[in-house]
Amino acid sequence: MPKSLFQEIVFTIMMVFVMVYAMICYNIALAEGALTNSVFLKAFRELVIMGPIAFILDFVLVGHIAKKITFKIFNPQKDNPIFIILGISICSIWFMCPLMSFAATLLFKGGFQTEMISIWLETTAKNYPMATFWQLLFAGPIVRKVFGLIFSRN
């Protein structure tokens, strides 16, 4: 876990890249009906837009809310650290998924239109299972491992 502002920024950048890139690939594959090699390249075009949005949302707003909720439920001094990790991760998904789905709806799915709310809700509903799976089973563990290797005290 990050111990300084610099580490928090690095950790957030790493997590944003892994989560946002994967979710963009997922959404492009859904839109095209298949996951093809071209999806991975197309995703980089959206990443330059969605990455900074995700970083700002997470660093300025969601990260603080996720920690606040988690620390109301779990005590870092008494509870198993895995509960803290899972609590923050789940709360982050809980807030980031609808926020990022809304941004994607505005920027890539027709923007302000009569069906905007329906498109946003559908996008959010499709993204929640994948975001949860990806965060808890891949992105979270990998980013924490790489972050730990970068900032190990050895």
C-alpha positions in Angstrom: 0.0 0.0 0.0 1.2 3.5 -0.8 3.0 5.3 2.1 3.5 8.8 0.6 1.8 11.1 -1.9 4.3 10.2 -4.6 3.6 6.5 -4.0 -0.1 7.1 -4.1 0.2 8.9 -7.4 2.3 6.0 -8.9 -0.1 3.4 -7.5 -3.1 5.2 -9.0 -1.5 5.7 -12.4 -0.6 1.9 -12.5 -4.1 0.9 -11.4 -5.8 3.3 -13.8 -3.8 2.0 -16.7 -4.5 -1.6 -16.0 -8.2 -1.2 -15.2 -9.1 1.4 -17.8 -7.2 -0.2 -20.7 -8.9 -3.6 -20.0 -12.3 -2.0 -19.6 -11.9 -0.1 -22.9 -10.9 -3.3 -24.6 -13.9 -5.0 -23.1 -16.3 -2.3 -24.3 -14.9 -2.1 -27.8 -15.1 -5.9 -28.1 -18.8 -5.8 -26.9 -19.5 -3.1 -29.5 -17.8 -5.0 -32.3 -19.2 -8.3 -31.3 -15.7 -10.0 -30.9 -12.3 -9.5 -29.3 -9.9 -9.2 -32.2 -6.3 -8.0 -32.3 -7.4 -4.6 -33.6 -9.3 -4.0 -30.4 -6.1 -3.8 -28.4 -4.8 -1.0 -30.7 -8.1 0.9 -30.9 -8.2 0.9 -27.0 -5.1 3.0 -26.9 -6.9 5.9 -28.7 -9.6 5.9 -26.0 -7.1 5.4 -23.2 -5.5 8.8 -23.7 -9.0 10.3 -23.0 -10.4 7.9 -20.4 -7.1 7.5 -18.5 -6.8 11.1 -17.2 -10.5 11.1 -16.4 -10.2 7.9 -14.3 -7.0 9.2 -12.6 -8.7 12.5 -11.6 -11.9 10.8 -10.4 -10.0 8.2 -8.4 -7.3 10.4 -7.0 -9.5 13.4 -6.1 -12.8 11.7 -5.2 -13.3 8.0 -5.3 -10.1 6.9 -3.6 -10.9 9.0 -0.5 -14.5 7.9 -0.4 -13.5 4.2 -0.8 -11.0 4.5 2.1 -13.5 6.4 4.3 -16.2 3.7 3.8 -13.7 0.8 4.3 -12.2 2.3 7.5 -15.7 2.8 9.0 -16.2 -1.0 8.6 -12.7 -2.3 9.2 -9.9 -1.3 11.6 -6.5 -1.5 9.9 -4.8 -2.1 13.3 -7.1 -5.1 14.2 -8.5 -6.6 11.0 -6.8 -8.8 8.5 -5.2 -6.6 5.7 -7.1 -8.6 3.0 -10.3 -7.1 4.3 -8.9 -3.6 3.9 -7.7 -4.4 0.4 -11.0 -6.0 -0.6 -13.0 -3.2 1.0 -11.2 -0.4 -0.8 -11.3 -2.4 -4.1 -15.0 -3.1 -3.9 -15.9 0.5 -2.9 -13.7 1.8 -5.8 -15.5 -0.4 -8.3 -18.9 0.6 -6.7 -18.2 4.3 -7.6 -15.8 4.2 -10.5 -17.9 1.9 -12.7 -20.9 4.1 -13.0 -18.8 7.3 -13.2 -16.5 5.9 -16.0 -19.5 4.4 -17.8 -21.1 7.8 -17.7 -18.0 9.4 -19.2 -17.9 6.7 -21.9 -21.6 7.3 -22.6 -21.0 11.0 -23.1 -17.8 10.7 -25.1 -18.2 7.5 -27.2 -21.8 6.5 -27.2 -23.7 9.4 -28.6 -23.4 11.9 -25.7 -26.4 14.0 -24.7 -29.4 12.4 -26.4 -32.9 11.1 -25.6 -31.5 7.6 -24.8 -28.5 8.8 -22.8 -29.7 7.5 -19.4 -30.7 4.1 -20.8 -27.3 3.8 -22.6 -25.5 4.8 -19.4 -27.4 2.3 -17.3 -26.9 -0.5 -19.8 -23.2 0.3 -20.1 -22.9 0.3 -16.3 -24.7 -3.0 -15.9 -22.5 -4.6 -18.5 -19.3 -3.2 -17.0 -19.9 -4.1 -13.3 -19.3 -7.8 -13.6 -16.2 -7.4 -15.7 -14.8 -4.5 -13.6 -15.3 -6.6 -10.4 -13.7 -9.7 -11.9 -10.8 -7.8 -13.4 -10.1 -5.7 -10.3 -10.3 -8.5 -7.7 -8.7 -11.3 -9.6 -6.2 -9.6 -11.9 -5.6 -5.9 -11.8 -5.5 -5.5 -8.0 -3.2 -8.4 -7.3 -0.8 -7.7 -10.2 -0.6 -3.9 -9.6 -0.1 -4.4 -5.8 2.7 -7.0 -6.6 4.5 -4.8 -9.1 4.0 -1.7 -6.9 5.5 -3.7 -4.0 8.5 -4.7 -6.1 9.1 -1.2 -7.2 8.8 0.3 -3.6 10.3 -2.6 -1.6 12.4 -1.6 1.3 15.1 -4.3 0.5 
